[in-house]
């Protein structure tokens, strides 16, 4: 009886030890799973990063001399720095060069072609924007490799409209005051500034080629607060050319259709004081292109998963 009790006691102790070892193994497994799960979650968390990119595309202008999108477009280029805050939001700075132009002599509208106003203007823009991704976006994460996006912001830009005179020379138009700007003529403005602000709006699609390289297609437009991108806004000067200016370039660019006639005082087509542009509609410029963007300081080794 004593031996039986002793044996039972030993069996109980042995079972307790087995259970203890089993519990330790279970706890260890749970701890391992917890650490692995935590490591996986951490690996899947978004890491804020910075990109730098090059934008190439085409730009065009909309205003008194052109109302058709992409008409007479020219090349545009820029540099982009983007800070990705999370999978949805980013902010960026952008430095752009554009060359805006329009020429009414190329118009299919005979009235515009006869009037013959034209310009070209280099434009340099510095802008800041906030982007929103419609889908989570995280290059390197196979679940989030593309997204449509939109952005809004503000830009500061400089421009300088020029025209080609009768001798084939390109002349700065703003100093000429082609609508009587800066003179004492009635219904005229002061000379416009060549540095202006604009509202920046746009959107497109981002595609992650790898965890460090993105291709971004976008279309962007700028609503300016000037009507003089093309040097056209108000009325033809309200006096005869010879009483207004003795500068042949000012006379020519103010009203090319009358200047080319034998009698420069004959302005039957576009008489003095007639509307030359619509000052109530400000000018716009836009561009479409592709950005090749690279992530900076990528130190990830191997796969995040």
HELIX and SHEET records of a PDB file:
HELIX    1   1 UNK A    2  UNK A   44  1                                  43    
HELIX    2   2 UNK A  104  UNK A  106  5                                   3    
HELIX    3   3 UNK A  110  UNK A  115  1                                   6    
HELIX    4   4 UNK A  174  UNK A  176  5                                   3    
HELIX    5   5 UNK A  241  UNK A  244  1                                   4    
HELIX    6   6 UNK A  248  UNK A  254  1                                   7    
HELIX    7   7 UNK A  256  UNK A  259  1                                   4    
SHEET    1   A 9 UNK A  49  UNK A  62  0                                        
SHEET    2   A 9 UNK A  74  UNK A  84 -1                                        
SHEET    3   A 9 UNK A  89  UNK A 103 -1                                        
SHEET    4   A 9 UNK A 118  UNK A 133 -1                                        
SHEET    5   A 9 UNK A 146  UNK A 159 -1                                        
SHEET    6   A 9 UNK A 195  UNK A 208 -1                                        
SHEET    7   A 9 UNK A 213  UNK A 224 -1                                        
SHEET    8   A 9 UNK A 284  UNK A 295 -1                                        
SHEET    9   A 9 UNK A  49  UNK A  62 -1                                        
SHEET    1   B 2 UNK A 162  UNK A 164  0                                        
SHEET    2   B 2 UNK A 170  UNK A 172 -1                                        
END                                                                             
